[in-house]
Amino acid sequence: MCCSVLARVVVVVALVVASLGSVAGAGAQTESAQAWTPPRLSDGRPDLQGVWLSNTATPLQRPPVFEGREFLTDEEVATLSARAERIFQNGR
């Protein structure tokens, strides 16, 4: 009986501590997100300097073929998947 009560108390204390930590962490994230401003160049444009990888099949802009369409057909997905497999088959 004593161990059961002790175990329950330990579980309740652990849950309270965990919930307080998540609340404090969420507040810190919100404050830092509001205080952060993106870096800018001297002329005011966003600073996009860094390492940009081009090993993805995701285009930066939607191809004109798919303009105005929200979804692809199953056939189009299969064709694009086969093309991506062919392009990236050797890991490059």
HUTA-V217949 format. One record per pair of residues at least 12 apart in sequence whose C-alpha atoms are under 6 Angstrom apart, sorted by the first residue. I is the first residue (numbers start at 1). GAP is how many residues later the second one is. If there is no record, write none. Layout:
# HUTA-V217949
i=I gap=GAP
i=I gap=GAP
This chain:
# HUTA-V217949
none
